[in-house]
Amino acid sequence: MTHVLVTGSTGLLGNNVVRSLLARGDKVRCLVRPQHDPRPLAGLKVSTVVGDLSDMKSIYRAVDGVSHVVHAAADTHIGGRHRERQFAVNVKGTIGLAQAARQAAARLVFVSSVDALPAGKRDQPADEATVGGAKVDCGYVHSKRVAEAELEQLIQQGLQAVIVNPGFMLGPWDWKPSSGRMLLTVAQKFTPFGPSGGISVCDARDVADAIIAALARAESGKRYILAGHNMRYIEAWRLFAKVADGRPPLCPAGPLMKIIAGRWGDLLAMLTGREGDVNSAAIRMSDLFHYYDSSRAIQELGYRLRPVEGTIADAWNWFREHGYCRG
C-alpha cells in the first residue's frame, strides 16, 4: 500500500485518480482549497489538507508523510486573459509542490496537457519525439510549457518525476464540469457549425489508470502522451448529439464566421471582465489538429483506449444522473 497525495482531486481527472487509488486499497490524501465543492469527495475515505498551491506551508503539510504525489491541479482556461493567474497556479504552484516532493523523497507524476506539445497533423499524429513551437500564445499553453521545463530541471537535481500529457478527456465525475462543458453545450443546444480542427478524445478513467501505472513503475524523467481517438471536431460533435438524441451540427464553420465569433467573445470579455470559452485564442486552438500517438504509454504503462462512443455515453449519463442536463 502506498500513501498518495492528489492535487486537483475535485476535478474530472483528479477525482477519477482518487477513486481508482481507493479501489486499489491505497491511502489517499487530498489538497483542497478552503471553499472547495464537498460533493466530489463525499463518502470517500480520504484525508484532506486545506490550502492551495500558493501557500507553501499547506503544500509541505500535504506532502509530509506521503510516498507519491499526483499533481492534477491546474488553471485550464484557454484565452487571452488571466495569464498572471495561470502562471501563479500552473508554474509557481508546480515548482513549489515539486520542491516539497523532492525534499520528502516522494515520487511525482505531473499532469500536463497535449496543449503543451506541438500540434499533430491529420495524417501524422505527434508523439513524444515531435518537435515544434507552441500551439497558440495564450496563458494556459505558455504556463504548461514553462512548468514542464522547470520540472525537467528539478529532475536533473534529483526529483523523481514523470510527465504525462492527456488529450481531451471525458468521463464520469466531471463535477465542475471541465471538458464536459463542450459535450453539454453541443448535446443540449443545436449548434449548426463546429470547429474546423480535430481533437484526441480519451476517457478520464483510462488516463487515471495510466497515471497510477506511471506512479508505480515509470522511469523518472520520462514523458507519456495519454491521448485517445483522433477525430475532427465535427465528428466528435456529431457523436455528442447522437448519444444525447440531439441535433448534430451541419458542417465546420468558415473563416469569416470564426473571426466574428472570436472577436465577439473578446469584446464581451472586455465589457464584462469575464472571458468565456469562445474567444479568439480558443478559436485559433480549435483550428488545429490535436492528433497524438499514445503508443509509448500503451506499450510501457498498459494504457488502454476504450471505445469513444462508450466514453461519451458514460459522461452524458453521469451528467444526467447528477442534474446537469435539462429534462
C-alpha positions as CSV (number, residue, x, y, z in Angstrom):
1,M,0.0,0.0,0.0
2,T,1.2,3.5,-0.8
3,H,0.2,6.8,0.6
4,V,-0.6,9.2,-2.3
5,L,-1.3,12.9,-2.3
6,V,-3.6,14.1,-5.1
7,T,-4.0,17.7,-6.1
8,G,-6.9,18.7,-8.2
9,S,-8.9,15.9,-6.5
10,T,-12.3,17.7,-7.1
11,G,-11.7,17.9,-10.9
12,L,-12.5,15.4,-13.6
13,L,-9.1,13.7,-13.8
14,G,-8.1,14.1,-10.1
15,N,-11.4,12.7,-8.9
16,N,-11.0,9.6,-11.1
17,V,-7.5,9.2,-9.9
18,V,-8.7,9.3,-6.3
19,R,-11.4,6.7,-6.9
20,S,-9.0,4.4,-8.7
21,L,-6.4,4.6,-6.0
22,L,-9.0,3.9,-3.3
23,A,-10.3,0.9,-5.3
24,R,-6.7,-0.5,-5.3
25,G,-6.6,-0.1,-1.5
26,D,-4.1,2.8,-1.5
27,K,-4.2,5.5,1.2
28,V,-5.2,8.9,-0.3
29,R,-4.7,12.5,0.9
30,C,-6.1,15.5,-1.0
31,L,-5.0,19.1,-1.0
32,V,-8.2,21.1,-1.2
33,R,-9.0,24.8,-1.2
34,P,-11.0,26.3,1.7
35,Q,-14.1,26.8,-0.4
36,H,-13.9,23.6,-2.4
37,D,-17.1,21.8,-3.6
38,P,-17.7,19.0,-1.0
39,R,-19.5,16.7,-3.4
40,P,-16.6,15.1,-5.3
41,L,-15.0,13.7,-2.1
42,A,-18.2,13.0,-0.2
43,G,-18.3,9.4,1.2
44,L,-14.7,8.7,0.1
45,K,-12.2,7.5,2.7
46,V,-9.6,10.2,2.1
47,S,-7.8,12.7,4.4
48,T,-7.6,16.3,3.4
49,V,-5.3,19.2,3.9
50,V,-6.9,22.6,3.4
51,G,-4.7,25.1,1.4
52,D,-3.7,25.8,-2.1
53,L,-0.7,25.9,-4.4
54,S,0.2,29.5,-3.5
55,D,0.7,28.5,0.2
56,M,4.0,26.6,0.7
57,K,3.1,25.8,4.3
58,S,0.0,23.9,3.2
59,I,2.0,22.2,0.4
60,Y,4.6,20.9,2.9
61,R,1.8,19.8,5.3
62,A,0.1,17.9,2.4
63,V,3.4,16.2,1.2
64,D,4.5,15.3,4.7
65,G,4.5,11.5,5.1
66,V,3.3,10.6,1.6
67,S,5.3,8.4,-0.8
68,H,3.8,9.5,-4.1
69,V,2.2,12.7,-5.5
70,V,-0.2,13.1,-8.4
71,H,-0.3,16.7,-9.4
72,A,-3.5,17.2,-11.4
73,A,-4.5,20.7,-10.3
74,A,-4.3,23.4,-12.9
75,D,-5.9,26.6,-14.3
76,T,-7.1,25.3,-17.7
77,H,-8.8,28.3,-19.2
78,I,-8.0,28.9,-22.9
79,G,-8.0,32.6,-23.7
80,G,-6.1,35.8,-23.8
81,R,-6.7,36.8,-20.2
82,H,-5.6,35.5,-16.8
83,R,-2.0,34.9,-17.8
84,E,-0.7,36.1,-14.4
85,R,-3.1,33.9,-12.5
86,Q,-2.3,30.9,-14.7
87,F,1.5,31.3,-14.1
88,A,0.9,31.6,-10.4
89,V,-1.0,28.3,-10.3
90,N,0.5,26.3,-13.2
91,V,4.1,27.3,-12.8
92,K,4.8,28.6,-9.3
93,G,2.5,26.1,-7.7
94,T,4.0,23.2,-9.6
95,I,7.6,24.3,-8.7
96,G,6.6,24.6,-5.0
97,L,5.0,21.2,-5.0
98,A,7.9,19.6,-6.8
99,Q,10.4,21.1,-4.4
100,A,8.4,19.8,-1.4
101,A,8.2,16.3,-3.1
102,R,11.9,16.2,-3.7
103,Q,12.6,17.1,0.0
104,A,10.2,14.4,1.1
105,A,11.7,11.9,-1.3
106,A,8.2,11.4,-2.8
107,R,7.7,10.3,-6.4
108,L,5.7,12.7,-8.5
109,V,3.5,12.4,-11.6
110,F,2.9,15.8,-13.1
111,V,-0.3,16.1,-15.2
112,S,0.5,18.5,-18.1
113,S,-1.5,18.5,-21.3
114,V,-1.1,17.8,-25.0
115,D,-1.6,21.5,-25.4
116,A,2.0,21.9,-24.1
117,L,3.2,19.8,-27.1
118,P,3.4,20.6,-30.8
119,A,0.2,20.0,-32.7
120,G,-0.1,16.9,-34.8
121,K,-1.2,16.7,-38.4
122,R,-4.3,15.0,-39.9
123,D,-2.0,12.3,-41.5
124,Q,0.7,12.3,-38.9
125,P,-0.2,12.4,-35.1
126,A,2.5,13.8,-32.9
127,D,4.4,11.7,-30.3
128,E,6.8,12.3,-27.5
129,A,9.7,12.9,-30.0
130,T,7.8,15.5,-32.2
131,V,9.4,19.0,-32.0
132,G,7.9,22.3,-32.8
133,G,6.7,25.6,-31.3
134,A,3.8,26.4,-29.1
135,K,0.3,25.9,-30.4
136,V,-1.2,29.3,-29.5
137,D,0.4,32.1,-27.4
138,C,-2.1,32.0,-24.5
139,G,-1.6,31.8,-20.8
140,Y,-2.5,28.1,-20.4
141,V,-0.3,26.8,-23.2
142,H,2.6,29.0,-22.2
143,S,2.4,28.2,-18.5
144,K,2.2,24.5,-19.1
145,R,5.3,24.6,-21.3
146,V,7.2,26.6,-18.7
147,A,6.1,24.3,-15.9
148,E,7.4,21.3,-17.8
149,A,10.8,23.0,-18.4
150,E,11.1,23.9,-14.7
151,L,10.2,20.3,-13.7
152,E,12.8,18.9,-16.0
153,Q,15.5,21.0,-14.3
154,L,14.3,19.7,-10.9
155,I,14.5,16.1,-12.2
156,Q,18.2,16.8,-13.1
157,Q,18.6,17.9,-9.4
158,G,17.2,14.6,-8.0
159,L,13.4,14.9,-8.2
160,Q,11.8,11.6,-9.1
161,A,9.1,12.6,-11.5
162,V,7.2,11.7,-14.7
163,I,5.3,14.0,-17.0
164,V,2.0,12.9,-18.6
165,N,0.2,14.7,-21.3
166,P,-3.5,13.8,-21.5
167,G,-5.7,14.6,-24.5
168,F,-9.3,15.8,-24.5
169,M,-10.8,13.9,-21.5
170,L,-14.4,12.9,-21.0
171,G,-16.0,10.6,-18.4
172,P,-17.9,10.4,-15.2
173,W,-17.1,12.5,-12.1
174,D,-16.8,15.8,-14.1
175,W,-18.1,17.9,-11.2
176,K,-17.2,21.4,-12.4
177,P,-17.7,20.5,-15.3
178,S,-14.5,20.9,-17.3
179,S,-14.1,19.5,-20.8
180,G,-17.6,18.1,-20.4
181,R,-18.9,21.6,-20.9
182,M,-18.4,21.1,-24.7
183,L,-20.5,17.9,-24.5
184,L,-23.3,19.5,-22.6
185,T,-23.4,22.5,-24.9
186,V,-23.5,20.5,-28.1
187,A,-25.9,17.9,-26.8
188,Q,-28.5,20.4,-25.5
189,K,-28.3,23.2,-27.9
190,F,-28.4,23.0,-31.7
191,T,-25.0,24.3,-32.9
192,P,-25.1,24.3,-36.7
193,F,-21.3,25.0,-37.2
194,G,-18.4,23.3,-35.5
195,P,-14.7,23.9,-35.3
196,S,-12.6,23.0,-38.3
197,G,-9.7,21.2,-36.5
198,G,-9.5,18.0,-34.6
199,I,-9.1,16.5,-31.1
200,S,-7.9,13.3,-29.4
201,V,-10.7,12.1,-27.2
202,C,-9.8,9.9,-24.3
203,D,-11.6,8.5,-21.2
204,A,-10.6,10.1,-17.8
205,R,-10.8,6.7,-16.2
206,D,-8.2,5.2,-18.6
207,V,-5.9,8.3,-18.1
208,A,-6.2,7.8,-14.3
209,D,-5.2,4.2,-14.6
210,A,-2.2,5.1,-16.7
211,I,-1.1,7.7,-14.2
212,I,-1.2,5.2,-11.4
213,A,0.9,2.8,-13.5
214,A,3.4,5.6,-14.2
215,L,3.4,6.4,-10.5
216,A,4.4,2.8,-9.7
217,R,6.9,1.9,-12.4
218,A,7.7,4.6,-15.0
219,E,11.3,5.7,-15.3
220,S,12.0,9.2,-13.8
221,G,12.3,11.9,-16.4
222,K,10.1,10.1,-19.0
223,R,7.1,11.6,-20.7
224,Y,3.9,9.8,-21.8
225,I,1.2,11.1,-24.1
226,L,-2.2,9.8,-22.8
227,A,-4.3,10.8,-25.8
228,G,-7.0,8.8,-27.5
229,H,-9.2,8.6,-30.6
230,N,-8.1,11.2,-33.1
231,M,-11.1,12.7,-34.8
232,R,-12.3,16.0,-36.3
233,Y,-14.3,18.2,-34.0
234,I,-17.3,17.9,-36.3
235,E,-17.1,14.1,-36.0
236,A,-16.9,14.3,-32.2
237,W,-19.8,16.8,-32.0
238,R,-22.0,14.6,-34.2
239,L,-21.3,11.7,-31.8
240,F,-22.2,14.0,-28.8
241,A,-25.5,14.8,-30.5
242,K,-26.1,11.1,-31.3
243,V,-25.6,9.9,-27.8
244,A,-27.8,12.7,-26.4
245,D,-30.5,12.4,-29.0
246,G,-29.8,16.0,-30.1
247,R,-29.4,17.7,-33.4
248,P,-26.0,17.3,-35.0
249,P,-24.0,20.2,-36.4
250,L,-24.1,20.7,-40.2
251,C,-20.5,21.5,-41.0
252,P,-17.4,23.2,-39.8
253,A,-17.5,27.0,-39.5
254,G,-16.0,29.1,-42.3
255,P,-13.1,31.6,-41.8
256,L,-15.3,34.7,-41.6
257,M,-17.6,33.1,-39.0
258,K,-14.7,32.1,-36.8
259,I,-13.2,35.6,-36.9
260,I,-16.5,37.1,-35.9
261,A,-17.1,34.6,-33.1
262,G,-13.6,35.1,-31.7
263,R,-13.8,38.9,-31.8
264,W,-17.3,38.9,-30.3
265,G,-16.0,36.8,-27.4
266,D,-13.1,39.2,-26.9
267,L,-15.4,42.2,-26.9
268,L,-17.7,40.6,-24.3
269,A,-14.7,39.8,-22.1
270,M,-13.6,43.4,-22.4
271,L,-17.1,44.7,-21.5
272,T,-17.8,42.3,-18.7
273,G,-14.4,41.4,-17.3
274,R,-15.2,37.7,-17.7
275,E,-13.7,35.8,-20.6
276,G,-15.9,32.9,-21.8
277,D,-15.0,29.7,-23.7
278,V,-15.4,31.4,-27.1
279,N,-12.6,33.9,-27.7
280,S,-10.0,34.5,-30.4
281,A,-7.4,32.3,-28.7
282,A,-9.8,29.4,-28.2
283,I,-10.9,29.8,-31.9
284,R,-7.3,29.6,-33.0
285,M,-6.8,26.5,-30.9
286,S,-9.9,24.8,-32.4
287,D,-8.4,25.3,-35.9
288,L,-5.5,22.9,-35.1
289,F,-5.4,19.1,-35.3
290,H,-4.6,18.0,-31.8
291,Y,-3.8,14.5,-33.0
292,Y,-1.4,12.3,-30.9
293,D,0.1,8.9,-30.8
294,S,-0.1,7.1,-27.4
295,S,2.0,4.1,-28.4
296,R,4.6,4.6,-25.7
297,A,2.0,4.6,-22.9
298,I,0.2,1.6,-24.4
299,Q,3.4,-0.4,-24.5
300,E,5.0,0.7,-21.2
301,L,2.1,1.5,-19.0
302,G,-0.6,-0.7,-20.3
303,Y,-2.7,2.3,-21.3
304,R,-6.0,1.3,-22.9
305,L,-8.4,3.2,-25.1
306,R,-12.0,2.1,-24.6
307,P,-14.4,2.8,-27.4
308,V,-15.1,6.6,-27.8
309,E,-18.9,6.3,-28.1
310,G,-19.0,4.4,-24.7
311,T,-16.9,7.2,-23.1
312,I,-19.3,9.9,-24.4
313,A,-22.3,7.9,-23.3
314,D,-20.9,7.3,-19.8
315,A,-20.1,11.0,-19.5
316,W,-23.6,12.0,-20.7
317,N,-25.4,9.6,-18.4
318,W,-23.4,10.8,-15.4
319,F,-24.3,14.4,-16.2
320,R,-28.0,13.3,-16.5
321,E,-27.9,11.4,-13.2
322,H,-26.4,14.3,-11.4
323,G,-28.7,17.0,-12.7
324,Y,-26.5,18.8,-15.2
325,C,-28.9,18.3,-18.1
326,R,-32.3,19.7,-18.9
327,G,-35.3,17.4,-19.0
